[in-house]
Amino acid sequence: MRENSALIVVDMQNDFCANGSLPVKDGDTIVPVLNGYIELFKAAGFLVFATRDWHPEKTIHFAKYGGKWPVHCVQGTKGAEFHKDLNLPKDARIITTGDLPDDEGYSGIQGRDPSGRLLSQALKDSGIDRVYVGGLATDYCVKETVLDGLRAGFKVTVLGDAIKGVDVKKGDSERAMKEMTKKGADVITLKDMKALIKKAG
């Protein structure tokens, strides 16, 4: 972790966690790990972004309207709220995805901040050239955020111990990791990051 870095926490919302409408197996277990990363980034004075699915009631994303998923993360519902134990800083920048009826909303990089800027532009405007990405789910929104980040010219690090996958097809998460690293992303764990910070300090 160095200057010009930012953390992107992807879709740590109730509907993707235990008892949600589209739960990722063991999704809740990465919350404490993400909090560890958040603490490090806050201590370094780096920006923290949090993406959220924010779907309208009717969207092509949902099975009942031709998509592949059950209803989840509908705007203004409890399921769309961030997990209660996620310690986002008060100045975390919230990025909204999938908020239009014809928007699938997989990639956080294509999400928008409250002013309407794409996350990619918000990062560039802040002088960010490397992003660290964790959250849910490895084989969908994390993967698409990472790949779009690389396409946009950012250096991207996947938080290997702070992601979980859906695995609609067995091995989807493993294949997603291989695709992300093949395209240029690297991977780190919280333990390794703390060791690197201690060594640098």
Helices and strands as residue ranges (DSSP letters): E 5-10, G 14-16, G 27-30, H 31-44, E 47-53, G 63-65, G 78-80, E 93-97, G 108-110, H 119-125, E 130-136, I 138-142, H 143-151, E 155-164, H 172-182, E 186-188, H 190-200
